[in-house]
Amino acid sequence: MRGIQQVQKEIKELKWEYTSIKSETMYKSMQSQMDASLEPVGLDLENKGPKVILVK
């Protein structure tokens, strides 16, 4: 019984860690957060659309 309870406790902790990491990843992958994280490096992606390459 103690072994089962220990495993159940470990599963709960791992689920909590998974949920926490998942929500943090979702937050950091938002466009506004990407822009903020690239700003110190000197990259500014705000209000820029995709580049169009025309081939004649």
Backbone atoms as SQL, in Angstrom:
CREATE TABLE atoms (id INTEGER PRIMARY KEY, chain TEXT, resi INTEGER, resn TEXT, atom TEXT, x REAL, y REAL, z REAL);
INSERT INTO atoms VALUES
  (1, 'A', 1, 'MET', 'N', 0.825, -1.202, 0.000),
  (2, 'A', 1, 'MET', 'CA', 0.000, 0.000, 0.000),
  (3, 'A', 1, 'MET', 'C', 0.862, 1.257, 0.000),
  (4, 'A', 2, 'ARG', 'N', 1.927, 1.242, 0.781),
  (5, 'A', 2, 'ARG', 'CA', 2.778, 2.441, 0.845),
  (6, 'A', 2, 'ARG', 'C', 3.444, 2.713, -0.499),
  (7, 'A', 3, 'GLY', 'N', 3.823, 1.647, -1.174),
  (8, 'A', 3, 'GLY', 'CA', 4.443, 1.806, -2.496),
  (9, 'A', 3, 'GLY', 'C', 3.472, 2.431, -3.488),
  (10, 'A', 4, 'ILE', 'N', 2.223, 1.986, -3.457),
  (11, 'A', 4, 'ILE', 'CA', 1.188, 2.537, -4.347),
  (12, 'A', 4, 'ILE', 'C', 0.952, 4.002, -4.031),
  (13, 'A', 5, 'GLN', 'N', 0.883, 4.337, -2.747),
  (14, 'A', 5, 'GLN', 'CA', 0.667, 5.727, -2.357),
  (15, 'A', 5, 'GLN', 'C', 1.833, 6.606, -2.788),
  (16, 'A', 6, 'GLN', 'N', 3.039, 6.085, -2.678),
  (17, 'A', 6, 'GLN', 'CA', 4.226, 6.843, -3.088),
  (18, 'A', 6, 'GLN', 'C', 4.193, 7.113, -4.591),
  (19, 'A', 7, 'VAL', 'N', 3.828, 6.095, -5.364),
  (20, 'A', 7, 'VAL', 'CA', 3.749, 6.245, -6.819),
  (21, 'A', 7, 'VAL', 'C', 2.645, 7.233, -7.188),
  (22, 'A', 8, 'GLN', 'N', 1.514, 7.173, -6.501),
  (23, 'A', 8, 'GLN', 'CA', 0.427, 8.114, -6.774),
  (24, 'A', 8, 'GLN', 'C', 0.860, 9.545, -6.479),
  (25, 'A', 9, 'LYS', 'N', 1.597, 9.734, -5.399),
  (26, 'A', 9, 'LYS', 'CA', 2.093, 11.063, -5.047),
  (27, 'A', 9, 'LYS', 'C', 3.061, 11.556, -6.125),
  (28, 'A', 10, 'GLU', 'N', 3.927, 10.676, -6.595),
  (29, 'A', 10, 'GLU', 'CA', 4.885, 11.041, -7.630),
  (30, 'A', 10, 'GLU', 'C', 4.173, 11.400, -8.930),
  (31, 'A', 11, 'ILE', 'N', 3.121, 10.669, -9.270),
  (32, 'A', 11, 'ILE', 'CA', 2.337, 10.960, -10.473),
  (33, 'A', 11, 'ILE', 'C', 1.694, 12.331, -10.370),
  (34, 'A', 12, 'LYS', 'N', 1.137, 12.654, -9.201),
  (35, 'A', 12, 'LYS', 'CA', 0.536, 13.975, -9.001),
  (36, 'A', 12, 'LYS', 'C', 1.565, 15.078, -9.195),
  (37, 'A', 13, 'GLU', 'N', 2.759, 14.896, -8.649),
  (38, 'A', 13, 'GLU', 'CA', 3.813, 15.897, -8.777),
  (39, 'A', 13, 'GLU', 'C', 4.244, 16.056, -10.234),
  (40, 'A', 14, 'LEU', 'N', 4.352, 14.944, -10.954),
  (41, 'A', 14, 'LEU', 'CA', 4.749, 15.004, -12.356),
  (42, 'A', 14, 'LEU', 'C', 3.672, 15.669, -13.219),
  (43, 'A', 15, 'LYS', 'N', 2.397, 15.410, -12.910),
  (44, 'A', 15, 'LYS', 'CA', 1.304, 16.072, -13.628),
  (45, 'A', 15, 'LYS', 'C', 1.350, 17.573, -13.402),
  (46, 'A', 16, 'TRP', 'N', 1.603, 17.985, -12.154),
  (47, 'A', 16, 'TRP', 'CA', 1.689, 19.404, -11.824),
  (48, 'A', 16, 'TRP', 'C', 2.851, 20.044, -12.589),
  (49, 'A', 17, 'GLU', 'N', 3.992, 19.372, -12.620),
  (50, 'A', 17, 'GLU', 'CA', 5.162, 19.897, -13.324),
  (51, 'A', 17, 'GLU', 'C', 4.879, 20.004, -14.820),
  (52, 'A', 18, 'TYR', 'N', 4.233, 19.002, -15.402),
  (53, 'A', 18, 'TYR', 'CA', 3.879, 19.022, -16.815),
  (54, 'A', 18, 'TYR', 'C', 2.960, 20.202, -17.118),
  (55, 'A', 19, 'THR', 'N', 1.931, 20.394, -16.317),
  (56, 'A', 19, 'THR', 'CA', 0.986, 21.487, -16.524),
  (57, 'A', 19, 'THR', 'C', 1.685, 22.831, -16.414),
  (58, 'A', 20, 'SER', 'N', 2.569, 22.955, -15.458),
  (59, 'A', 20, 'SER', 'CA', 3.297, 24.201, -15.257),
  (60, 'A', 20, 'SER', 'C', 4.191, 24.517, -16.458),
  (61, 'A', 21, 'ILE', 'N', 4.933, 23.538, -16.918),
  (62, 'A', 21, 'ILE', 'CA', 5.827, 23.737, -18.061),
  (63, 'A', 21, 'ILE', 'C', 5.027, 24.024, -19.327),
  (64, 'A', 22, 'LYS', 'N', 3.912, 23.346, -19.490),
  (65, 'A', 22, 'LYS', 'CA', 3.075, 23.542, -20.673),
  (66, 'A', 22, 'LYS', 'C', 2.523, 24.964, -20.710),
  (67, 'A', 23, 'SER', 'N', 2.023, 25.463, -19.589),
  (68, 'A', 23, 'SER', 'CA', 1.460, 26.815, -19.559),
  (69, 'A', 23, 'SER', 'C', 2.553, 27.856, -19.769),
  (70, 'A', 24, 'GLU', 'N', 3.729, 27.624, -19.220),
  (71, 'A', 24, 'GLU', 'CA', 4.848, 28.557, -19.415),
  (72, 'A', 24, 'GLU', 'C', 5.263, 28.595, -20.888),
  (73, 'A', 25, 'THR', 'N', 5.300, 27.440, -21.521),
  (74, 'A', 25, 'THR', 'CA', 5.656, 27.360, -22.942),
  (75, 'A', 25, 'THR', 'C', 4.617, 28.068, -23.796),
  (76, 'A', 26, 'MET', 'N', 3.349, 27.874, -23.490),
  (77, 'A', 26, 'MET', 'CA', 2.284, 28.543, -24.245),
  (78, 'A', 26, 'MET', 'C', 2.391, 30.056, -24.093),
  (79, 'A', 27, 'TYR', 'N', 2.703, 30.525, -22.881),
  (80, 'A', 27, 'TYR', 'CA', 2.823, 31.957, -22.640),
  (81, 'A', 27, 'TYR', 'C', 4.016, 32.538, -23.398),
  (82, 'A', 28, 'LYS', 'N', 5.140, 31.846, -23.359),
  (83, 'A', 28, 'LYS', 'CA', 6.338, 32.358, -24.015),
  (84, 'A', 28, 'LYS', 'C', 6.263, 32.277, -25.533),
  (85, 'A', 29, 'SER', 'N', 5.387, 31.439, -26.068),
  (86, 'A', 29, 'SER', 'CA', 5.287, 31.317, -27.514),
  (87, 'A', 29, 'SER', 'C', 4.313, 32.325, -28.120),
  (88, 'A', 30, 'MET', 'N', 3.670, 33.135, -27.299),
  (89, 'A', 30, 'MET', 'CA', 2.799, 34.184, -27.829),
  (90, 'A', 30, 'MET', 'C', 3.645, 35.215, -28.560),
  (91, 'A', 31, 'GLN', 'N', 3.078, 35.817, -29.603),
  (92, 'A', 31, 'GLN', 'CA', 3.823, 36.763, -30.434),
  (93, 'A', 31, 'GLN', 'C', 4.376, 37.922, -29.617),
  (94, 'A', 32, 'SER', 'N', 3.600, 38.455, -28.687),
  (95, 'A', 32, 'SER', 'CA', 4.058, 39.596, -27.892),
  (96, 'A', 32, 'SER', 'C', 5.255, 39.218, -27.021),
  (97, 'A', 33, 'GLN', 'N', 5.250, 38.003, -26.494),
  (98, 'A', 33, 'GLN', 'CA', 6.369, 37.563, -25.665),
  (99, 'A', 33, 'GLN', 'C', 7.601, 37.272, -26.513),
  (100, 'A', 34, 'MET', 'N', 7.388, 36.783, -27.728),
  (101, 'A', 34, 'MET', 'CA', 8.513, 36.550, -28.635),
  (102, 'A', 34, 'MET', 'C', 9.182, 37.877, -28.976),
  (103, 'A', 35, 'ASP', 'N', 8.366, 38.898, -29.258),
  (104, 'A', 35, 'ASP', 'CA', 8.914, 40.217, -29.569),
  (105, 'A', 35, 'ASP', 'C', 9.705, 40.767, -28.391),
  (106, 'A', 36, 'ALA', 'N', 9.172, 40.608, -27.198),
  (107, 'A', 36, 'ALA', 'CA', 9.845, 41.125, -26.005),
  (108, 'A', 36, 'ALA', 'C', 11.158, 40.396, -25.743),
  (109, 'A', 37, 'SER', 'N', 11.205, 39.098, -26.027),
  (110, 'A', 37, 'SER', 'CA', 12.430, 38.348, -25.766),
  (111, 'A', 37, 'SER', 'C', 13.499, 38.619, -26.824),
  (112, 'A', 38, 'LEU', 'N', 13.101, 39.028, -28.024),
  (113, 'A', 38, 'LEU', 'CA', 14.071, 39.311, -29.084),
  (114, 'A', 38, 'LEU', 'C', 14.561, 40.753, -29.069),
  (115, 'A', 39, 'GLU', 'N', 13.854, 41.616, -28.368),
  (116, 'A', 39, 'GLU', 'CA', 14.206, 43.034, -28.317),
  (117, 'A', 39, 'GLU', 'C', 15.615, 43.300, -27.786),
  (118, 'A', 40, 'PRO', 'N', 16.059, 42.665, -26.693),
  (119, 'A', 40, 'PRO', 'CA', 17.401, 42.938, -26.178),
  (120, 'A', 40, 'PRO', 'C', 18.515, 42.548, -27.165),
  (121, 'A', 41, 'VAL', 'N', 18.220, 41.628, -28.068),
  (122, 'A', 41, 'VAL', 'CA', 19.219, 41.174, -29.029),
  (123, 'A', 41, 'VAL', 'C', 19.304, 42.135, -30.219),
  (124, 'A', 42, 'GLY', 'N', 18.305, 42.990, -30.347),
  (125, 'A', 42, 'GLY', 'CA', 18.306, 43.958, -31.432),
  (126, 'A', 42, 'GLY', 'C', 17.388, 43.584, -32.578),
  (127, 'A', 43, 'LEU', 'N', 16.595, 42.550, -32.419),
  (128, 'A', 43, 'LEU', 'CA', 15.657, 42.157, -33.455),
  (129, 'A', 43, 'LEU', 'C', 14.298, 42.755, -33.158),
  (130, 'A', 44, 'ASP', 'N', 13.704, 43.382, -34.164),
  (131, 'A', 44, 'ASP', 'CA', 12.385, 43.989, -33.999),
  (132, 'A', 44, 'ASP', 'C', 11.472, 43.413, -35.062),
  (133, 'A', 45, 'LEU', 'N', 10.575, 42.525, -34.686),
  (134, 'A', 45, 'LEU', 'CA', 9.677, 41.878, -35.625),
  (135, 'A', 45, 'LEU', 'C', 8.280, 42.485, -35.597),
  (136, 'A', 46, 'GLU', 'N', 8.090, 43.498, -34.801),
  (137, 'A', 46, 'GLU', 'CA', 6.767, 44.063, -34.621),
  (138, 'A', 46, 'GLU', 'C', 6.305, 44.786, -35.881),
  (139, 'A', 47, 'ASN', 'N', 5.056, 44.567, -36.252),
  (140, 'A', 47, 'ASN', 'CA', 4.411, 45.226, -37.387),
  (141, 'A', 47, 'ASN', 'C', 5.124, 44.998, -38.711),
  (142, 'A', 48, 'LYS', 'N', 5.792, 43.911, -38.855),
  (143, 'A', 48, 'LYS', 'CA', 6.425, 43.586, -40.123),
  (144, 'A', 48, 'LYS', 'C', 5.772, 42.329, -40.664),
  (145, 'A', 49, 'GLY', 'N', 5.303, 42.437, -41.885),
  (146, 'A', 49, 'GLY', 'CA', 4.682, 41.281, -42.519),
  (147, 'A', 49, 'GLY', 'C', 5.739, 40.422, -43.178),
  (148, 'A', 50, 'PRO', 'N', 5.301, 39.384, -43.828),
  (149, 'A', 50, 'PRO', 'CA', 6.258, 38.532, -44.524),
  (150, 'A', 50, 'PRO', 'C', 6.839, 39.252, -45.726),
  (151, 'A', 51, 'LYS', 'N', 8.061, 38.915, -46.078),
  (152, 'A', 51, 'LYS', 'CA', 8.706, 39.507, -47.233),
  (153, 'A', 51, 'LYS', 'C', 8.201, 38.798, -48.490),
  (154, 'A', 52, 'VAL', 'N', 7.971, 39.576, -49.532),
  (155, 'A', 52, 'VAL', 'CA', 7.505, 39.028, -50.796),
  (156, 'A', 52, 'VAL', 'C', 8.670, 39.040, -51.779),
  (157, 'A', 53, 'ILE', 'N', 8.950, 37.898, -52.353),
  (158, 'A', 53, 'ILE', 'CA', 10.029, 37.792, -53.329),
  (159, 'A', 53, 'ILE', 'C', 9.394, 37.603, -54.698),
  (160, 'A', 54, 'LEU', 'N', 9.658, 38.544, -55.596),
  (161, 'A', 54, 'LEU', 'CA', 9.123, 38.464, -56.939),
  (162, 'A', 54, 'LEU', 'C', 10.204, 37.939, -57.882),
  (163, 'A', 55, 'VAL', 'N', 9.853, 36.962, -58.679),
  (164, 'A', 55, 'VAL', 'CA', 10.779, 36.408, -59.643),
  (165, 'A', 55, 'VAL', 'C', 10.222, 36.694, -61.042),
  (166, 'A', 56, 'LYS', 'N', 11.032, 37.330, -61.890),
  (167, 'A', 56, 'LYS', 'CA', 10.599, 37.668, -63.249),
  (168, 'A', 56, 'LYS', 'C', 10.967, 36.592, -64.221);
